[in-house]
Amino acid sequence: MGKKLKRGQAGNAVQYMTRTQAMRKLQVKLSVFRRLCILKGIHPREPKKKSQGQNKTYYHTKDISFLAHDPLLSKFRDQWSFEKKIKKARAKKNRSLADSLAKRRPTYRIDHLVKERYPAFVDALRDLDDPLTMTHLFATLPAESNHDIPAKVVANAKRLSMEFQAYVVRAHALRKVFVSVKGFYYQADIQGQAVTWLVPHNLAQVLPADVDYRVMLTFLEFYQTLLQFVNYKLYHSLSVHYPPVLDSKLEEAAAGLASIMHDIAQHQPHKQPLQAALTDKQTDTQSDTAVVDMQALPAAVQARLQGSQAAAAAAFHEEDDDEELGEIDSGDDEDDDASSLEEEAAATAAGSHNVAGDSPQVEAASSAIVGVDLASRQASPAAEPSHAVVDSIAGGALRVQDDNDAGICERLFKGLVFFLGREVPREQLLFVIRAFGGVVAWQGEGSPLPESDDSITHQIVDRPTQGHKFLSRQYVQPQWVFDSANFRVLAQPELYAVGVVPPPHLSPFVQNEEEGYVPDYLQTMLKLQEQAQAARKRAAGTMDQYTFKAEDAETTDQAGSVLALQPVSAEELYRNELAQEMQADSEGEGQAEAQQAAAPAAIAAVPDLDPEAIVMMTRKQRGLYNAMQRGLSKKRQRAESLQAKAKKLKQPT
């Protein structure tokens, strides 16, 4: 028989202790204990049997021992003793001693806490929702001494939030946007992790008096340290130095995100976003053609390249003059020119030592010569007839594959230039548009373009009427940007025109099929998505209709490989595309109707169990089953009420 233990020496009485017992063991007051628990991530526990009483807060004994060995505890004790000395000196009116003690007040760092709580970087990314929300909240709050909110903390929160947004813009990681009464909800895909945060509206914030801001500032202290680590790691993953340097002029002009993006853009190995957007149409037509540095090539290669380009242009004009659409010429003469060019370039590269990297440039030149005819044929109106309107729905992501969601988000607004009115939320629109590949201009300091520039394609306004209008651009409301970004298509600008009530702003965070109700406007956007997918497939098919085949070197004795274009009938290609498009439209309409009808049926499809089966359940199982049935009933009632409201709105008054 084992030794009989006395009461209070085993079980919950030993594994847990109350908050008062923990404070006595650590010898700290309540504010210091609460601060330690927040920084270390220690939470209260709920034991099965509360030995000290029901209305008390319990902590695990191991957690309290973990706090007792942390170096922060001694730092807080030193600060407490210094505060007593400063208070005593001020009571004796010894200001010089009080000031000297205040300057020698001990400081501490919490970097080791970040490493303890997040051993891997992916762990920090998974827990980044609350730090981002808290940091963006304090970035908009005023620095008031009544609530002990220092101005330095607010400035640091604003800087960290802008640095994170600048990374999201640079990496094109933004995926979802939703505007609500609370603010702007964002979701970004950062290294495979979905990070969601809330940004309040830029309005005058009224601070309630019943909130303990000291607790929030303690959370913010740890969150800012964590966010500095995360920003440092993310910036170095893009080969960008951290921290970025703020542009003083733009910062004084309250440019916000533009003041940081100005410094990050200087470290991009590519051209500036404005130049890239203005020349996007040219680069799209030559996406498969190698970019050749003409100045670095030998003179003989330059002459042959220019001659081939002139021949391709002449062939393009002759093809436009023909009325009938015959088979496309295989282009044997141009292939001979390309092969002879490769031989001549190789010979020139062997005897020349003045040009750096001749071999890859000559290969790029030879592929560019063959690609000139390919680009000219792709630009022909006979290749893609009457598809300009459908292709414009896909935006700049026309040449991106459907399964590449990151590429679609990166190039959705590519080639579009937006001008923001004074009445729209500039920071939020600047963040969303640049994250999806667009260029933004505004009225004020730091704007890359004036309002009268001809390259502006869209102007974002939020007023009932617009006096002066430019005919070369479209005037839309800010919701057009958010809806287009959420559905990965360019929405119809007529629905978001000036003075028009826009369509409902649908949340991308709601699973409509699971809720049992599919809004009408969602069906419209789904049809636009199907058209954009068809346009991307058609563009990919047009690019792939001219396939290059290299002859096998083992079966031929010719020097080098000869590139040949496969002839394809343009009339046959057009017929196939037209039939596929008509079939896709009919299937899309049928799927939309079936989806609307099947949504409430999916909720009602859950079978009810027999009464005998319910009787055989345990009490816990029966409670779970009844809770599930209540939830399904609420969803069904909500779906029916929403459908009834939609029918009332459709009825003419």
C-alpha positions in Angstrom: 0.0 0.0 0.0 1.4 3.4 -1.0 2.0 6.3 1.2 -1.1 8.3 1.8 -0.7 11.9 0.7 -2.1 14.8 2.6 -4.7 17.1 1.1 -3.1 19.9 -1.1 0.0 17.9 -2.0 -1.1 16.3 -5.3 -3.5 16.9 -8.1 -4.9 20.3 -9.1 -3.9 21.8 -5.8 -0.2 21.4 -6.9 -0.5 21.9 -10.6 -2.3 25.2 -10.5 -2.1 28.3 -8.4 -4.2 31.5 -8.1 -3.1 34.8 -9.4 -2.4 36.1 -5.9 -0.2 33.1 -5.1 1.7 33.7 -8.3 2.3 37.4 -7.5 3.5 36.5 -4.1 5.9 33.9 -5.5 7.3 36.4 -8.1 7.2 39.3 -5.6 5.7 41.8 -8.1 2.6 43.9 -8.2 -0.4 43.3 -10.4 0.6 45.6 -13.3 4.1 44.1 -13.6 2.6 40.5 -13.4 0.1 41.3 -16.1 2.8 42.9 -18.3 5.1 39.8 -17.8 2.2 37.4 -18.8 1.4 39.5 -22.0 5.0 39.6 -23.1 5.8 36.0 -22.4 2.5 34.7 -23.8 1.2 33.2 -20.5 -2.5 32.7 -20.3 -4.8 31.7 -17.4 -5.9 28.1 -17.2 -9.2 26.4 -16.4 -8.6 23.4 -14.2 -11.3 20.7 -13.9 -11.5 21.1 -10.2 -10.8 24.6 -8.7 -9.4 23.8 -5.3 -9.1 27.5 -4.1 -12.6 28.7 -5.2 -14.7 29.2 -8.3 -14.3 32.9 -8.7 -10.5 33.0 -9.0 -8.0 33.1 -11.9 -5.7 30.1 -12.1 -2.3 29.7 -13.7 -0.2 26.6 -14.3 2.7 26.2 -11.8 5.1 25.5 -14.7 4.2 28.8 -16.3 4.9 30.7 -13.2 8.3 29.0 -12.8 8.9 29.9 -16.4 8.3 33.6 -15.6 10.5 33.4 -12.5 13.6 32.6 -14.5 13.2 35.2 -17.2 15.7 38.2 -17.2 12.8 40.6 -17.7 11.8 40.1 -14.1 15.0 41.5 -12.7 14.8 44.4 -15.1 11.3 45.3 -14.0 12.4 45.1 -10.4 15.3 47.5 -11.1 12.9 49.9 -12.8 10.5 49.7 -9.8 13.4 50.6 -7.4 14.4 53.5 -9.7 10.9 54.8 -9.8 10.8 54.9 -6.0 14.1 56.8 -5.8 12.9 59.3 -8.4 9.6 59.8 -6.5 11.5 60.3 -3.3 13.8 62.9 -4.8 10.9 64.8 -6.3 9.2 64.7 -2.9 12.3 66.3 -1.4 12.3 68.9 -4.3 15.7 67.7 -5.4 15.2 68.2 -9.2 18.8 67.6 -10.2 18.9 64.2 -8.5 15.5 63.3 -9.9 16.7 64.3 -13.5 19.9 62.3 -13.1 18.1 59.3 -11.9 15.6 59.5 -14.7 18.4 59.6 -17.3 19.9 56.5 -15.8 16.6 54.6 -15.7 17.4 50.9 -16.7 16.1 49.8 -20.1 15.3 46.3 -21.5 14.9 44.5 -24.8 12.4 41.8 -25.7 14.1 40.4 -28.8 14.7 37.1 -27.0 10.9 36.7 -26.4 10.3 36.8 -30.2 12.7 34.0 -30.7 11.3 32.0 -27.8 7.7 32.3 -28.9 8.3 31.8 -32.7 11.2 29.4 -33.3 10.5 29.3 -37.1 9.7 32.2 -39.4 6.5 30.5 -40.6 5.2 30.5 -37.0 5.5 34.3 -36.9 3.6 34.6 -40.2 0.8 32.4 -39.0 0.4 34.7 -35.9 0.6 38.0 -37.8 -3.1 38.9 -37.9 -3.4 40.5 -34.5 0.0 42.3 -34.6 -0.9 43.9 -38.0 -4.4 44.9 -36.8 -3.1 46.4 -33.6 -0.3 48.3 -35.3 -2.6 49.8 -38.0 -5.0 50.7 -35.2 -2.5 52.8 -33.2 -1.2 54.3 -36.5 -4.5 56.1 -36.8 -5.0 57.0 -33.1 -4.0 60.4 -31.8 -1.2 60.7 -29.3 -3.0 61.8 -26.1 -1.3 62.3 -22.8 -4.6 61.7 -21.0 -4.5 58.1 -22.0 -0.7 57.7 -21.8 -0.3 57.2 -25.5 3.1 58.6 -26.5 3.7 60.2 -29.8 6.8 58.1 -30.4 4.7 54.9 -30.2 2.2 56.2 -32.8 4.9 57.3 -35.2 6.6 53.9 -34.9 3.3 52.1 -35.5 2.7 54.2 -38.6 6.2 53.5 -39.9 5.9 49.7 -39.4 2.5 49.6 -41.1 3.7 51.4 -44.1 6.8 49.2 -44.4 4.6 46.1 -44.4 2.3 47.6 -47.0 5.3 48.5 -49.1 6.5 44.9 -49.1 3.0 43.6 -50.0 3.0 46.1 -53.0 6.5 45.1 -54.1 5.8 41.4 -53.8 2.2 41.7 -55.3 1.0 39.6 -52.4 -2.5 41.2 -51.9 -5.4 38.8 -52.6 -8.6 40.1 -51.0 -10.1 43.5 -50.1 -13.3 44.3 -48.3 -14.7 47.7 -47.2 -16.9 47.6 -44.1 -18.1 50.0 -41.4 -15.1 49.1 -39.2 -12.6 49.7 -41.9 -10.7 47.9 -44.7 -10.1 44.2 -44.5 -7.1 42.9 -46.4 -5.7 39.5 -47.0 -2.3 38.8 -48.4 -0.5 35.6 -49.4 3.0 35.8 -47.8 5.2 32.8 -48.5 2.1 30.5 -48.6 0.5 31.8 -45.5 -2.8 33.8 -45.6 -2.5 36.9 -43.5 -5.6 39.0 -42.7 -5.7 42.4 -41.0 -8.0 45.3 -40.5 -7.2 49.0 -41.2 -9.5 51.6 -39.7 -10.9 54.5 -41.7 -9.0 57.7 -41.8 -11.4 59.5 -39.6 -11.2 61.4 -36.3 -11.0 58.7 -33.6 -12.8 59.2 -30.3 -11.0 57.3 -27.6 -13.4 55.7 -25.1 -12.7 56.1 -21.4 -13.5 52.6 -20.3 -10.6 51.0 -22.2 -7.4 50.1 -20.4 -4.8 51.5 -22.8 -1.9 50.3 -20.7 -2.8 46.7 -21.6 -3.1 47.6 -25.3 0.3 49.4 -25.2 1.9 46.3 -23.6 0.5 44.1 -26.5 1.7 46.8 -29.0 5.2 46.7 -27.5 5.6 43.1 -28.3 3.8 43.3 -31.6 6.1 46.1 -32.9 9.2 44.1 -32.0 7.7 41.1 -33.8 6.8 43.1 -36.9 10.3 44.6 -37.1 11.7 41.0 -37.2 9.1 40.0 -39.9 9.7 43.1 -42.0 13.5 42.6 -41.9 13.1 39.0 -43.0 10.6 39.8 -45.8 12.7 42.7 -47.2 15.8 40.6 -47.3 13.9 37.9 -49.1 13.4 40.5 -51.9 17.1 41.6 -51.7 16.0 45.1 -50.5 17.7 46.8 -47.6 15.8 47.4 -44.4 14.7 49.8 -43.0 13.8 51.8 -46.1 14.6 55.4 -46.2 11.6 57.8 -46.1 11.5 60.6 -48.7 11.4 63.8 -46.5 9.5 65.8 -49.1 6.8 63.2 -49.5 6.6 62.6 -45.8 6.1 66.3 -45.2 3.4 66.3 -47.9 1.6 63.4 -46.1 2.2 61.1 -49.1 2.1 58.0 -46.8 2.9 54.8 -48.6 4.4 56.7 -51.6 7.2 58.0 -49.4 8.5 54.5 -48.7 7.8 53.1 -52.2 9.9 55.9 -53.7 12.9 54.4 -51.9 12.1 50.7 -52.7 11.6 51.5 -56.4 15.2 52.7 -56.6 16.4 49.2 -55.8 14.3 47.4 -58.4 16.5 45.8 -61.1 13.8 46.5 -63.6 12.4 49.8 -65.0 10.1 52.1 -63.0 6.4 51.0 -62.7 5.2 54.0 -64.7 7.4 53.2 -67.7 6.5 49.6 -67.4 2.8 50.3 -67.4 3.0 52.8 -70.4 4.9 50.2 -72.5 2.9 47.2 -71.4 1.1 46.7 -74.7 4.4 46.6 -76.6 5.9 44.1 -74.2 2.8 41.8 -74.2 3.0 41.4 -78.0 6.7 40.5 -77.7 6.5 38.4 -74.5 8.0 35.4 -76.2 10.6 37.4 -78.2 14.1 37.7 -76.7 15.2 41.3 -75.7 18.4 42.1 -77.6 20.8 44.9 -76.8 21.4 46.3 -80.3 24.3 48.4 -79.3 26.3 45.4 -78.0 25.9 43.3 -81.2 28.5 43.3 -84.1 27.7 45.5 -87.1 27.1 42.5 -89.4 24.5 41.0 -87.0 22.8 44.4 -86.6 22.5 44.9 -90.4 21.0 41.4 -90.8 18.6 41.9 -87.9 17.3 45.2 -89.3 16.9 43.7 -92.8 14.8 40.8 -91.4 12.6 43.2 -89.4 12.0 45.2 -92.5 11.1 42.1 -94.5 8.7 41.0 -91.8 7.0 44.4 -91.8 6.6 44.3 -95.6 5.2 40.8 -95.4 2.7 42.0 -92.7 1.4 44.8 -95.0 1.1 42.4 -97.9 -0.9 40.0 -95.8 -3.3 42.7 -94.8 -4.0 43.5 -98.5 -5.1 40.0 -99.2 -8.9 39.5 -99.0 -8.9 35.8 -98.6 -7.6 34.0 -95.5 -5.4 31.2 -96.8 -2.9 29.0 -95.0 0.0 30.8 -93.3 3.3 30.6 -95.1 5.8 28.3 -93.4 8.5 31.0 -93.8 11.4 28.8 -95.1 13.3 31.8 -96.5 13.3 33.5 -93.1 14.4 30.3 -91.5 17.3 30.1 -93.9 18.1 33.7 -92.9 17.9 32.8 -89.3 20.3 29.8 -89.7 22.7 31.8 -91.8 22.6 34.6 -89.2 23.5 32.1 -86.5 26.5 30.9 -88.4 27.6 34.4 -89.2 27.1 35.5 -85.6 29.1 32.5 -84.3 31.9 33.3 -86.7 31.9 36.9 -85.7 31.8 36.0 -82.0 34.8 33.7 -82.4 37.0 36.4 -83.9 35.8 39.4 -81.8 37.0 40.2 -78.3 35.3 43.7 -77.9 31.8 42.5 -77.2 31.0 41.0 -73.8 29.0 37.9 -73.8 28.6 37.4 -77.6 27.2 33.9 -77.6 24.0 34.5 -75.6 23.4 37.8 -77.4 23.8 36.2 -80.9 21.4 33.4 -79.9 18.9 36.0 -78.6 19.3 37.9 -81.9 18.6 34.8 -84.0 15.5 33.9 -81.9 14.4 37.6 -82.1 14.6 37.5 -85.9 12.3 34.5 -86.1 10.1 36.0 -83.4 9.6 39.2 -85.3 7.4 37.3 -87.8 5.6 35.6 -85.0 4.8 38.9 -83.2 3.6 40.4 -86.5 1.4 37.5 -87.3 -0.1 37.5 -83.7 -0.9 41.2 -84.1 -2.8 40.6 -87.3 -6.5 41.2 -87.1 -7.2 38.0 -88.9 -5.7 36.0 -86.0 -8.0 37.3 -83.3 -11.0 38.9 -84.8 -13.6 40.7 -82.7 -12.3 39.6 -79.3 -11.0 43.0 -78.1 -14.0 43.6 -75.7 -13.7 40.1 -74.2 -9.9 40.4 -73.8 -10.2 43.7 -72.0 -12.1 42.0 -69.2 -8.9 40.1 -68.3 -7.0 43.3 -68.0 -3.2 43.0 -68.0 -3.4 39.3 -67.0 -4.4 38.2 -70.5 -1.2 36.3 -71.1 -1.3 34.6 -67.7 -2.5 31.0 -67.1 -5.7 30.4 -65.2 -4.1 28.4 -62.4 -1.5 31.1 -61.7 -3.5 33.3 -59.3 -0.3 35.2 -58.2 0.5 36.1 -61.8 -3.1 37.3 -62.4 -3.0 39.5 -59.3 0.4 40.9 -60.3 -0.7 41.9 -63.8 -4.4 42.7 -63.4 -4.0 46.5 -63.6 -0.9 46.3 -65.7 -1.0 49.0 -68.4 -3.6 51.1 -66.5 -2.9 54.5 -65.1 -5.3 55.8 -62.4 -5.8 59.3 -61.1 -7.3 59.7 -57.6 -9.6 62.5 -56.7 -9.2 64.4 -53.5 -12.4 62.9 -52.0 -11.4 59.3 -52.3 -9.3 57.3 -49.7 -5.9 57.8 -51.3 -3.8 55.5 -49.1 -6.1 52.5 -49.5 -6.5 52.9 -53.3 -2.8 53.5 -53.7 -2.1 50.3 -51.8 -4.6 48.1 -53.8 -3.9 49.5 -57.3 -0.1 49.2 -57.0 -0.3 45.8 -55.5 -2.2 44.6 -58.6 0.2 46.2 -61.0 -1.3 49.6 -61.8 0.2 53.1 -61.7 -1.4 55.8 -59.5 -1.3 59.5 -59.7 -2.9 62.1 -57.5 -3.2 65.8 -57.0 -0.3 67.0 -54.8 3.3 66.5 -54.0 4.9 63.3 -55.2 2.4 62.5 -58.0 4.1 61.0 -61.0 1.6 62.5 -63.5 -0.6 65.6 -63.6 -4.4 65.3 -64.0 -4.2 66.4 -67.7 -1.8 63.7 -68.8 -3.1 61.7 -71.8 -1.8 58.3 -70.5 -4.3 58.2 -67.6 -6.9 55.5 -68.4 -9.1 55.7 -65.3 -10.0 58.5 -62.8 -11.4 57.5 -59.4 -14.0 59.9 -58.2 -16.6 59.8 -55.4 -18.9 62.7 -56.0 -22.4 63.0 -57.4 -21.4 65.0 -60.5 -18.1 65.6 -62.3 -17.7 68.9 -64.0 -14.8 68.7 -66.4 -14.3 65.3 -68.1 -11.5 63.9 -70.3 -12.9 61.8 -73.1 -9.8 59.6 -73.2 -10.4 58.1 -69.8 -13.1 56.4 -67.7 -14.6 57.8 -64.5 -15.4 55.2 -61.9 -16.1 55.0 -58.2 -13.6 53.5 -55.7 -15.7 50.3 -55.4 -14.7 49.4 -59.0 -11.1 48.9 -57.9 -12.0 46.7 -55.0 -14.5 44.5 -56.9 -12.1 44.1 -59.8 -9.3 43.1 -57.5 -11.5 40.6 -55.6 -12.8 38.8 -58.7 -9.6 39.1 -60.8 -11.4 40.8 -63.7 -12.0 44.3 -64.8 -15.6 45.0 -63.8 -18.0 46.8 -66.1 -17.3 50.6 -65.6 -20.8 51.6 -66.6 -22.1 50.1 -63.3 -19.7 52.3 -61.3 -20.1 55.6 -63.2 -20.3 59.0 -61.5 -23.7 59.6 -59.9 -24.8 56.0 -60.3 -25.7 53.8 -57.4 -23.0 51.0 -57.5 -23.8 47.3 -57.2 -23.6 45.7 -53.8 -20.1 45.3 -52.5 -19.7 41.5 -51.9 -17.4 40.2 -49.3 -14.7 37.8 -50.7 -14.4 36.2 -47.2 -17.9 34.7 -47.4 -18.6 31.3 -48.8 -21.9 31.9 -50.5 -22.5 28.3 -51.4 -22.1 27.2 -47.8 -24.4 30.0 -46.7 -27.1 28.9 -49.1 -27.6 32.2 -50.9 -25.9 33.4 -54.1 -26.5 37.1 -54.9 -27.4 38.1 -58.4 -24.4 40.4 -58.8 -22.1 37.5 -57.9 -23.5 35.5 -60.8 -22.7 38.5 -63.1 -19.1 38.6 -61.8 -18.8 34.8 -62.2 -19.8 35.2 -65.9 -17.1 37.8 -66.3 -14.7 35.4 -64.7 -15.6 32.8 -67.2 -15.2 35.2 -70.1 -11.8 36.2 -68.7 -10.7 32.6 -68.5 -11.9 32.0 -72.1 -9.9 35.1 -73.2 -6.8 33.8 -71.4 -7.2 30.4 -73.0 -7.7 32.0 -76.4 -4.6 34.1 -76.0 -2.6 31.1 -75.0 -3.9 29.2 -78.0 -3.0 32.0 -80.3 0.5 32.1 -78.9 0.9 28.4 -79.2 -0.4 28.0 -82.8 3.0 28.8 -84.1 5.2 26.1 -82.5 8.9 25.9 -83.1 10.5 22.5 -83.9 14.2 21.9 -83.9 15.5 19.2 -86.2 17.3 16.3 -84.6 21.1 16.8 -84.8 21.7 13.0 -85.0 19.7 12.5 -88.2 20.9 15.7 -90.0 24.4 16.8 -91.0 23.5 20.5 -91.2 25.3 22.9 -88.9 22.9 24.2 -86.3 19.1 23.7 -86.0 16.5 25.1 -88.3 13.4 26.6 -86.8 10.2 26.0 -88.8 6.7 27.4 -88.3 3.8 25.0 -88.5 1.1 26.3 -90.9 -2.3 26.7 -89.3 -5.6 27.6 -91.0 -6.8 30.9 -89.5 -10.4 30.3 -90.7 -10.5 26.9 -89.0 -9.0 28.3 -85.8 -11.7 31.1 -85.7 -14.5 28.6 -86.2 -13.3 26.4 -83.4 -12.9 29.4 -81.0 -16.4 30.7 -81.8 -17.9 27.3 -81.2 -16.1 26.9 -77.9 -17.1 30.4 -76.7 -20.8 29.8 -77.5 -20.7 26.5 -75.7 -19.0 28.1 -72.6 -21.6 30.9 -72.5 -24.5 28.4 -72.6 -22.9 26.2 -69.9 -22.2 29.2 -67.7 -25.8 30.3 -67.8 -27.0 26.8 -66.9 -24.5 26.5 -64.1 -25.5 29.8 -62.6 -29.2 28.9 -62.6 -28.4 25.5 -61.1 -26.2 27.0 -58.5 -28.9 29.4 -57.4 -31.4 26.6 -57.1 -29.1 24.1 -55.5 -27.7 26.5 -52.8 -30.7 26.2 -50.4 -31.2 22.6 -51.4 -27.6 21.8 -50.2 -28.6 23.0 -46.7 -31.8 21.0 -46.7 -30.0 17.9 -48.0 -28.7 17.0 -44.6 -30.9 14.0 -43.6 -32.7 13.9 -40.3 -31.9 10.9 -38.2 -34.6 8.4 -37.2 -36.1 8.9 -33.7 -34.8 5.5 -32.7 -31.2 6.6 -33.7 -31.6 9.8 -31.7 -32.8 7.8 -28.6 -29.7 5.6 -28.8 -27.4 8.6 -28.7 -25.5 9.7 -25.6 -26.4 13.0 -24.1 -23.3 14.6 -25.5 -24.0 13.3 -29.0 -27.6 14.4 -28.8 -26.6 17.9 -27.8 -24.1 18.1 -30.7 -26.8 16.8 -33.2 -29.4 19.3 -31.9 -26.9 22.2 -32.2 -26.1 21.2 -35.7 -29.8 21.1 -36.7 -30.3 24.5 -35.1 -27.4 26.0 -37.1 -28.8 24.5 -40.4 -32.2 25.9 -39.6 -30.8 29.4 -39.0 -28.9 29.2 -42.3 -32.0 28.1 -44.1 -34.1 30.9 -42.7 -31.5 33.5 -43.5 -31.2 32.2 -47.1 -35.0 32.4 -47.5 -35.2 35.9 -46.0 -32.4 37.1 -48.4 -34.2 35.6 -51.4 -37.4 37.3 -50.3 -35.7 40.6 -50.1 -34.1 40.2 -53.5 -37.5 39.4 -55.0 -39.0 42.6 -53.4 -36.2 44.7 -54.8 -36.7 43.3 -58.3 -40.5 44.1 -58.3 -41.3 47.4 -59.9 -42.7 50.0 -57.5 
